[in-house]
Amino acid sequence: MKLGIGKYDDDDSYYVVNKADHDVGLNSVAGGPKIIEELRQATNEIILRQARLPGQYVVKISVAINPPKPKVRGYTTFLHLIQGRSLPDLENTLGFRPGVLQQNGAYLYVIDSLALNQSNIAPRGNTDWSAGVSPRDLDNLSKAHGTEIKHHRDYPPAKNPIIQFVLLSEVPFLGAVRLIKPGEIV
């Protein structure tokens, strides 16, 4: 995982950027310690095994501002972890800026689990690690740059975290995209 920093246009605040979310090659652990390679492979195998269990669904939630996309990438989780939740609950569970889903609604994509493989997914801990970045990572970045580095204000750490992983490249989804409107639940 390769971390960088960004700066907001409207103030002097800095936020962390996980460059590995935008460049698949930065997710490679090849050439690192053997234990890290084995850990990544085992973690991805667990994610894939869970994703393919009967009745298990991998889902992506996005803000319903633009029309739905034909394929998706980015942060995902499992449907059973968010089922029965309202939009405010999703904001708190997934780490969205408070009010953004309530104002715009959310798209729920059910990912084609057969399109997932070792090379197009990567673990990202829990949703309280916005962009997969731990509090320790933030502390180290802040010390290295001599200023406070935080998570992006649009994606704060979740208050009620659940497991997450990232789709590194676009994958297809199953069926129609579901629009969750304010007042509805997943």
C-alpha positions as CSV (number, residue, x, y, z in Angstrom):
1,M,0.0,0.0,0.0
2,K,1.4,3.4,-1.1
3,L,0.2,6.4,0.9
4,G,0.4,10.0,-0.1
5,I,-1.2,13.2,1.0
6,G,-3.6,15.7,-0.6
7,K,-4.6,19.2,0.4
8,Y,-8.1,20.7,0.4
9,D,-8.6,23.8,-1.8
10,D,-10.6,25.7,0.9
11,D,-8.2,25.5,3.9
12,D,-4.8,24.3,5.0
13,S,-5.9,20.8,6.0
14,Y,-4.2,17.7,4.6
15,Y,-5.7,14.2,4.1
16,V,-4.4,10.8,3.3
17,V,-4.6,9.3,-0.2
18,N,-4.2,5.6,-0.7
19,K,-2.5,5.5,-4.1
20,A,-3.0,1.7,-4.2
21,D,-6.7,2.3,-4.7
22,H,-6.0,4.0,-8.0
23,D,-3.0,2.0,-9.3
24,V,-3.4,-1.8,-9.2
25,G,0.4,-2.3,-9.3
26,L,0.8,-0.6,-6.0
27,N,-1.1,-3.4,-4.3
28,S,1.5,-6.0,-5.1
29,V,3.4,-7.6,-2.2
30,A,5.7,-9.5,-4.6
31,G,9.3,-9.2,-3.6
32,G,8.4,-8.4,0.0
33,P,8.8,-10.7,2.9
34,K,7.5,-14.2,2.2
35,I,5.1,-14.0,5.2
36,I,3.5,-10.9,3.7
37,E,3.0,-12.6,0.4
38,E,1.4,-15.6,2.1
39,L,-0.8,-13.4,4.3
40,R,-2.1,-11.5,1.3
41,Q,-2.8,-14.7,-0.6
42,A,-4.6,-16.3,2.4
43,T,-6.6,-13.2,3.1
44,N,-7.7,-12.9,-0.5
45,E,-8.6,-16.7,-0.5
46,I,-10.8,-16.1,2.6
47,I,-12.5,-13.2,0.9
48,L,-13.1,-15.2,-2.3
49,R,-14.3,-18.2,-0.4
50,Q,-16.8,-16.1,1.6
51,A,-17.9,-14.2,-1.6
52,R,-18.8,-17.5,-3.3
53,L,-20.8,-19.1,-0.4
54,P,-24.4,-19.9,-1.3
55,G,-26.6,-16.9,-0.3
56,Q,-23.6,-14.6,0.3
57,Y,-23.5,-11.4,-1.7
58,V,-20.7,-8.9,-2.2
59,V,-22.1,-5.4,-2.5
60,K,-20.9,-1.9,-3.3
61,I,-22.8,1.2,-2.1
62,S,-22.2,4.5,-3.8
63,V,-23.8,8.0,-3.6
64,A,-26.7,8.3,-6.1
65,I,-25.6,11.5,-7.7
66,N,-24.8,10.4,-11.2
67,P,-26.4,7.7,-13.2
68,P,-25.4,4.1,-12.3
69,K,-22.2,2.8,-13.8
70,P,-22.1,-0.2,-16.2
71,K,-19.3,-1.8,-14.1
72,V,-18.0,-1.0,-10.6
73,R,-14.8,-0.8,-8.7
74,G,-13.8,0.5,-5.2
75,Y,-14.8,-0.4,-1.7
76,T,-17.1,-3.3,-1.1
77,T,-18.5,-5.4,1.7
78,F,-21.0,-8.3,2.3
79,L,-24.7,-7.7,2.0
80,H,-25.6,-9.4,5.3
81,L,-23.4,-6.9,7.2
82,I,-25.6,-3.9,6.0
83,Q,-29.0,-5.6,5.4
84,G,-31.8,-3.9,7.3
85,R,-30.0,-0.6,7.6
86,S,-31.2,2.9,6.8
87,L,-29.2,5.5,4.9
88,P,-28.0,7.2,8.2
89,D,-27.0,3.8,9.4
90,L,-25.1,3.1,6.2
91,E,-23.2,6.5,6.6
92,N,-22.1,5.4,10.1
93,T,-21.3,1.9,9.1
94,L,-19.5,2.5,5.8
95,G,-17.8,5.8,6.5
96,F,-19.6,8.3,4.3
97,R,-19.8,12.0,5.2
98,P,-22.9,12.4,7.4
99,G,-26.0,13.4,5.4
100,V,-24.6,12.6,1.9
101,L,-26.6,9.4,1.4
102,Q,-29.7,10.9,3.1
103,Q,-29.6,13.8,0.7
104,N,-28.9,11.9,-2.5
105,G,-29.9,8.3,-1.9
106,A,-27.6,5.4,-2.5
107,Y,-27.0,2.8,-5.3
108,L,-26.6,-0.8,-4.2
109,Y,-24.7,-3.0,-6.7
110,V,-24.6,-6.8,-6.2
111,I,-21.2,-7.8,-7.5
112,D,-20.8,-10.9,-9.7
113,S,-18.6,-12.9,-7.3
114,L,-17.4,-15.1,-10.1
115,A,-15.7,-12.1,-11.6
116,L,-13.5,-11.7,-8.4
117,N,-10.0,-13.2,-8.3
118,Q,-6.7,-12.9,-6.5
119,S,-5.5,-10.1,-8.7
120,N,-8.5,-7.8,-8.7
121,I,-9.3,-7.6,-4.9
122,A,-7.3,-6.4,-1.9
123,P,-8.1,-6.4,1.8
124,R,-8.7,-3.0,3.4
125,G,-9.4,-3.9,7.0
126,N,-12.6,-2.4,8.5
127,T,-14.6,0.6,7.5
128,D,-13.1,2.6,10.4
129,W,-9.9,2.5,8.4
130,S,-11.0,5.0,5.7
131,A,-9.1,4.1,2.5
132,G,-7.7,1.1,4.4
133,V,-5.5,3.5,6.4
134,S,-4.9,2.7,10.0
135,P,-4.6,5.3,12.8
136,R,-0.9,4.3,13.0
137,D,-0.5,5.1,9.3
138,L,-2.0,8.6,9.9
139,D,0.3,9.2,12.9
140,N,3.4,8.1,10.9
141,L,2.4,10.4,7.9
142,S,1.7,13.3,10.3
143,K,5.1,12.9,11.9
144,A,6.9,12.6,8.6
145,H,5.3,15.7,7.1
146,G,5.3,17.8,10.3
147,T,1.6,18.5,10.1
148,E,-1.6,16.7,11.0
149,I,-2.8,14.3,8.2
150,K,-6.4,13.1,8.5
151,H,-8.8,10.9,6.6
152,H,-10.7,12.6,3.7
153,R,-13.6,14.6,5.1
154,D,-16.0,12.9,2.6
155,Y,-15.0,9.4,3.9
156,P,-14.5,9.6,7.6
157,P,-13.8,6.5,9.7
158,A,-17.0,4.6,10.3
159,K,-18.6,4.8,13.8
160,N,-20.0,1.2,13.5
161,P,-17.3,-0.5,11.4
162,I,-17.6,-3.6,9.4
163,I,-15.2,-5.6,7.1
164,Q,-14.3,-4.1,3.7
165,F,-12.2,-4.9,0.7
166,V,-11.5,-3.1,-2.5
167,L,-12.2,-4.0,-6.1
168,L,-9.0,-2.9,-7.9
169,S,-10.5,-3.0,-11.4
170,E,-14.0,-2.7,-12.8
171,V,-16.2,-5.8,-12.5
172,P,-19.7,-6.6,-13.6
173,F,-22.7,-6.7,-11.2
174,L,-25.8,-8.9,-11.2
175,G,-29.3,-7.7,-12.0
176,A,-30.5,-4.1,-11.9
177,V,-28.9,-1.5,-9.6
178,R,-31.1,-0.8,-6.6
179,L,-31.7,2.8,-5.7
180,I,-32.2,3.3,-2.0
181,K,-34.1,6.5,-1.3
182,P,-34.3,8.5,1.9
183,G,-36.5,6.6,4.4
184,E,-35.9,3.2,2.8
185,I,-33.7,0.4,4.2
186,V,-31.3,-2.0,2.6
